[in-house]
């Protein structure tokens, strides 16, 4: 019997298991165990998917957004590490790899260890490692104490070191949380707003303009098995400016895709990735140079997996999970002739009074997090948006034309609240 112990950091992570074949059609010889924190409320779904599940207190470490503490997880799951010789720990999501690695070390299991996992959880460590092989942005740790003593003067020091403008962002958060563009020493209010969103460590990083890409590479025994690449329509921070931000898969023979994947192979060869998927963001800048931005040992968010399924006929999440579970895999990845893309729809301040249909030529599915009559407030990032649109077309070219227009599309109407 093989026992798979999953660590989840969100409800949406659990929801994505609908794309994993052995969760939908249980294969013999597998036991499934889940560990979640108390903020995950849907216990009925856990009982339906897993043989057993454990709930630990929600952690509140000001330096780490992971909702679970290693000590609580090890204590809750102690009994699972007896009576079975084939156990695998799977950190599922952005924030769980370090706890999963700590659990493996605690019980002496195979798999990525803490020092290897740290590369995927601390952006400064990440850049120092992959920077041995590829181009990375200039960066340095943001000193909160020095900033508090003289905000404008400290921003001036950073600007002189990194160039204007520069970015400040958490070293271990996701979804553009706490991320701001600092254009001058007068932007102390922007920096203060970023620091107020997240209490952990920050970095300052040189700002790059150009085309933002993301690459997904699946590894087996440290060797790349399959790779896909997508292009964003705009930088992620454009969400805060009220623009739809999403990505569309690039065809395998696209020269930019070929360059980006080769670049990511070089970068990730410096890390400790063993089995499963990586999600890497990189820029093609205005000088036609590729620059590494960041990587994660997880599947991409949004509806990227579905876009690849539609355009390439490959389920990267299923591949990732089967490899981590030690199950056989079959790889088929080639263009289907159809097209698909996804985009996050930003919020706008006001009361929602209606949805718009037919804003694009292709077939659109909009999943909204608001209903008519709701009032929207606040700044958009990938965790705080109006909803997500998924677009499919009978041809890749038709999808690409709509992708060029989605940034300025309007999917709903509002009135002053």
C-alpha positions in Angstrom: 0.0 0.0 0.0 1.3 3.4 -1.0 0.2 6.3 1.3 0.1 9.8 -0.1 0.0 12.6 2.4 -1.2 16.0 1.0 -0.7 19.4 2.6 -3.1 22.1 1.3 -2.9 25.8 1.7 -6.3 26.8 0.1 -9.8 25.7 -0.9 -8.9 26.4 -4.5 -6.0 23.9 -4.4 -8.4 21.2 -3.3 -10.9 22.2 -6.0 -8.2 21.6 -8.7 -8.1 17.9 -7.8 -10.9 17.4 -10.3 -8.1 17.4 -13.0 -6.2 14.6 -11.3 -7.1 11.2 -12.6 -6.5 9.0 -9.6 -8.7 11.3 -7.4 -11.5 10.8 -9.8 -11.0 7.1 -10.4 -9.1 5.7 -7.5 -6.3 3.3 -8.5 -5.7 0.2 -6.4 -3.0 0.2 -3.7 -3.2 4.0 -2.9 -4.3 5.6 0.4 -5.0 9.3 0.3 -4.5 11.5 3.4 -5.0 15.3 3.7 -3.7 17.8 6.2 -5.3 21.2 6.2 -5.5 24.2 8.5 -8.7 25.3 10.3 -9.5 28.0 7.7 -10.4 25.3 5.1 -14.1 24.7 5.9 -15.3 22.2 3.3 -14.8 19.0 5.4 -17.5 17.1 3.4 -15.3 17.4 0.2 -12.3 16.2 2.2 -14.1 13.2 3.4 -15.3 12.4 -0.2 -11.8 12.7 -1.7 -9.5 11.3 1.1 -9.4 8.2 3.3 -8.5 10.4 6.2 -7.9 14.1 6.9 -6.4 16.1 9.8 -7.1 19.7 10.7 -4.3 21.7 12.4 -4.6 25.2 13.8 -4.2 28.0 11.3 -0.7 29.4 11.7 0.0 33.1 12.0 3.7 33.4 11.5 4.3 37.1 10.5 7.3 36.0 8.4 5.7 33.2 6.5 2.3 33.1 4.7 2.0 29.3 5.0 -1.1 28.6 7.1 0.4 25.5 8.8 3.3 25.1 11.2 5.6 22.1 10.9 5.2 21.1 14.5 1.4 21.0 14.3 1.5 19.0 11.1 4.0 16.4 12.4 2.0 16.0 15.6 -1.3 15.6 13.8 0.0 13.1 11.3 2.3 11.1 13.6 0.2 7.9 13.3 0.4 7.9 9.5 4.1 7.3 9.6 3.8 3.9 11.2 2.6 0.6 9.6 3.4 1.7 6.1 6.8 1.6 4.3 5.8 3.5 1.2 4.9 7.1 2.2 5.1 10.2 0.0 4.5 13.8 1.3 3.1 16.2 -1.3 3.1 19.9 -0.7 0.2 21.2 -2.8 0.1 24.9 -3.5 2.4 27.9 -3.3 3.0 28.0 0.5 3.4 24.3 1.5 6.7 23.1 0.0 8.8 24.1 3.0 6.5 22.4 5.5 6.3 19.3 3.3 10.1 19.3 3.1 10.4 19.6 6.9 8.0 16.7 7.3 10.1 14.5 5.0 13.2 15.4 7.0 11.4 14.8 10.3 10.4 11.3 9.3 13.4 10.6 7.0 11.4 10.3 3.7 12.6 10.6 0.2 11.9 13.8 -1.7 12.9 17.5 -1.7 14.5 18.6 1.6 14.3 22.0 3.3 17.4 23.6 1.7 16.2 22.5 -1.8 12.6 23.7 -1.1 13.9 27.1 0.1 15.0 28.0 -3.4 11.3 27.9 -4.5 10.1 29.9 -1.5 12.6 32.8 -1.0 13.0 35.0 -4.1 16.3 36.3 -3.0 17.7 32.8 -2.4 16.1 31.8 -5.7 17.9 34.5 -7.7 21.2 33.8 -6.1 21.0 30.2 -7.1 19.7 30.5 -10.7 21.8 33.6 -11.3 24.8 31.2 -11.6 23.4 30.2 -15.0 21.0 32.9 -16.3 20.4 36.6 -16.2 18.4 37.8 -13.1 17.3 41.3 -12.0 19.4 43.3 -9.6 17.9 42.8 -6.2 18.6 43.4 -2.5 16.7 42.8 0.8 14.4 45.6 1.8 15.3 46.9 5.3 12.1 47.9 7.1 13.9 49.5 10.0 16.1 51.8 7.7 13.0 52.7 5.7 11.0 53.6 8.8 13.8 55.9 10.0 13.9 57.9 6.8 11.6 56.7 4.0 12.5 59.1 1.3 16.2 58.8 1.9 16.1 55.0 1.9 14.1 54.9 -1.3 16.7 57.2 -2.9 19.5 54.8 -1.9 17.6 51.8 -3.4 16.9 53.8 -6.6 20.6 54.6 -7.0 21.6 51.0 -6.5 18.9 49.4 -8.6 17.9 52.1 -11.1 14.6 53.9 -11.4 11.9 52.6 -11.3 12.3 49.6 -9.1 9.9 47.0 -7.5 9.3 46.2 -3.9 7.6 42.9 -3.0 7.6 40.1 -0.4 10.3 37.4 -0.7 7.8 34.6 -0.1 4.3 35.7 -1.0 2.3 35.3 -4.2 -0.4 36.8 -6.4 1.3 40.3 -6.5 0.5 40.7 -2.8 2.4 43.7 -1.4 4.0 44.5 -4.7 4.5 48.1 -5.9 6.4 50.1 -8.5 8.6 52.8 -6.9 9.3 55.5 -9.4 11.0 58.1 -7.1 11.9 58.9 -3.6 8.6 60.6 -3.2 6.7 57.3 -3.4 7.0 56.6 0.3 3.2 56.2 0.5 3.2 53.5 -2.1 6.0 51.7 -0.2 4.1 52.0 3.0 1.0 50.6 1.5 3.0 47.5 0.2 4.5 46.9 3.6 1.1 47.2 5.2 -0.3 44.3 3.0 2.3 41.8 4.3 4.3 41.7 7.5 7.1 39.4 6.3 10.4 40.1 4.6 10.6 42.2 1.4 13.0 42.6 -1.4 13.7 45.5 -3.8 14.3 44.5 -7.4 15.1 46.4 -10.6 12.1 47.0 -12.8 11.9 45.2 -16.2 9.8 46.2 -19.2 9.0 43.9 -22.0 7.0 40.7 -22.7 6.1 38.6 -19.6 6.1 34.9 -20.1 5.6 31.8 -18.0 7.0 28.3 -18.6 5.8 25.0 -17.1 8.3 22.2 -17.1 7.6 18.7 -15.7 10.5 16.7 -14.4 11.0 13.0 -13.9 14.1 11.9 -12.0 15.5 15.4 -12.4 15.2 15.2 -16.2 12.7 17.5 -18.1 9.9 15.4 -19.4 7.6 18.0 -21.1 7.6 21.8 -21.3 5.0 24.4 -22.3 5.2 28.2 -22.6 2.7 31.0 -22.5 2.7 34.7 -23.1 1.0 37.3 -20.8 -0.9 40.1 -22.5 0.4 42.6 -19.9 2.5 42.7 -16.7 0.7 41.3 -13.7 0.6 44.7 -12.0 -1.7 46.1 -14.7 -4.5 44.5 -12.7 -4.2 47.4 -10.3 -4.7 49.8 -13.3 -8.0 48.1 -14.2 -6.7 46.0 -17.1 -7.5 42.3 -17.6 -4.4 40.3 -17.3 -4.0 36.7 -18.6 -2.0 34.4 -20.7 -2.2 32.3 -23.9 -0.2 29.2 -24.7 2.5 29.6 -27.4 2.9 27.0 -30.1 5.8 24.6 -29.6 7.5 25.9 -32.8 7.2 29.5 -31.8 10.7 30.8 -31.6 10.0 32.7 -28.4 8.7 29.6 -26.8 11.8 27.6 -27.8 14.1 30.3 -26.4 12.2 30.6 -23.1 12.1 26.9 -22.5 15.8 26.5 -23.1 16.4 29.4 -20.8 14.3 27.8 -18.1 16.1 24.5 -18.5 19.4 26.3 -17.7 17.9 28.2 -14.7 16.2 25.2 -13.1 19.2 22.9 -13.5 20.7 24.9 -10.7 17.8 24.0 -8.3 17.0 20.8 -6.4 13.9 19.9 -8.5 13.4 16.1 -8.7 9.8 15.1 -9.6 6.9 17.2 -10.8 6.2 20.6 -12.2 7.8 24.0 -12.0 6.1 27.3 -12.9 8.6 30.0 -13.9 8.0 33.7 -14.9 10.5 35.5 -17.1 10.7 38.6 -19.2 11.8 39.2 -22.8 13.1 42.8 -22.3 13.4 45.7 -24.7 16.9 44.6 -25.7 15.7 41.1 -26.7 17.3 39.5 -23.7 15.6 37.0 -21.4 15.6 37.7 -17.7 14.5 35.2 -15.0 11.9 36.6 -12.6 10.9 33.8 -10.3 9.9 30.2 -10.1 7.7 27.9 -8.0 7.5 24.2 -7.4 3.8 24.0 -8.2 1.3 24.2 -11.0 0.3 27.6 -12.4 -2.8 29.3 -11.1 -5.7 30.9 -12.9 -6.9 28.5 -15.6 -3.6 27.9 -17.3 -3.9 24.1 -16.9 -7.2 24.2 -18.8 -5.7 26.4 -21.6 -2.9 23.8 -22.1 -5.4 21.0 -22.1 -7.5 22.7 -24.8 -4.6 23.8 -27.0 -2.0 21.1 -26.5 -4.0 18.1 -25.3 -1.8 17.7 -22.2 -3.0 17.7 -18.5 0.1 19.1 -16.7 -1.5 18.8 -13.3 -2.3 15.2 -13.8 1.3 14.5 -15.0 2.7 16.4 -12.0 0.6 14.5 -9.5 1.1 11.0 -11.0 4.9 11.5 -11.0 4.8 12.7 -7.3 2.6 9.7 -6.5 5.0 7.3 -8.3 2.4 6.2 -10.8 3.0 5.5 -14.5 2.6 8.4 -16.9 1.8 8.8 -20.6 3.0 12.0 -22.2 1.3 13.4 -25.3 1.7 17.1 -26.0 1.0 18.5 -29.4 -1.2 21.3 -30.8 -4.9 20.4 -31.1 -5.7 23.1 -33.7 -8.0 24.8 -31.2 -7.2 27.8 -29.1 -7.8 28.9 -25.5 -6.7 31.5 -23.0 -7.6 32.8 -19.6 -7.6 36.3 -18.0 -8.2 37.7 -14.5 -10.8 40.5 -14.5 -10.0 43.3 -12.1 -12.5 44.9 -9.8 -13.8 48.4 -10.2 -15.1 50.5 -7.3 -18.9 50.6 -7.2 -22.0 48.5 -7.0 -22.4 45.7 -9.6 -25.5 46.2 -11.7 -25.1 43.8 -14.5 -22.9 41.4 -16.6 -22.1 41.9 -20.2 -22.3 39.1 -22.8 -20.6 38.8 -26.2 -17.7 41.0 -25.4 -15.4 38.8 -27.4 -15.9 36.8 -30.7 -14.9 33.4 -29.1 -16.8 31.4 -26.5 -16.4 33.0 -23.1 -17.0 31.5 -19.6 -16.9 34.1 -16.8 -16.6 32.9 -13.2 -17.4 35.9 -11.1 -16.7 36.2 -7.3 -19.4 38.9 -7.1 -23.2 39.0 -7.8 -25.5 41.8 -8.9 -26.0 44.2 -6.0 -22.6 43.6 -4.4 -20.3 46.5 -3.8 -16.6 46.3 -4.9 -13.8 48.1 -3.2 -10.1 48.0 -3.0 -7.1 47.3 -5.2 -6.9 44.3 -7.5 -4.2 41.6 -7.4 -4.6 37.9 -8.3 -6.1 37.2 -4.9 -8.6 40.1 -5.1 -10.3 40.3 -8.5 -13.8 40.4 -10.0 -13.4 37.0 -11.6 -11.8 34.9 -14.3 -12.7 34.6 -18.0 -11.8 31.4 -19.9 -12.0 31.7 -23.7 -12.1 28.9 -26.2 -12.1 29.0 -30.0 -12.2 26.5 -32.9 -8.8 27.8 -34.1 -5.7 29.1 -32.4 -5.7 32.2 -34.6 -9.2 33.1 -33.5 -8.3 32.8 -29.9 -5.1 34.9 -30.4 -7.2 37.7 -32.0 -9.4 37.8 -28.9 -6.4 37.6 -26.6 -5.1 40.8 -28.2 -8.4 42.6 -27.2 -9.1 41.1 -23.8 -7.0 43.7 -21.9 -9.5 46.4 -22.6 -12.7 44.3 -22.6 -15.5 45.2 -20.2 -17.4 42.3 -18.6 -19.7 44.1 -16.2 -21.4 47.4 -15.4 -21.3 49.3 -12.1 -22.8 52.4 -10.5 -21.5 54.5 -7.7 -21.9 52.8 -4.4 
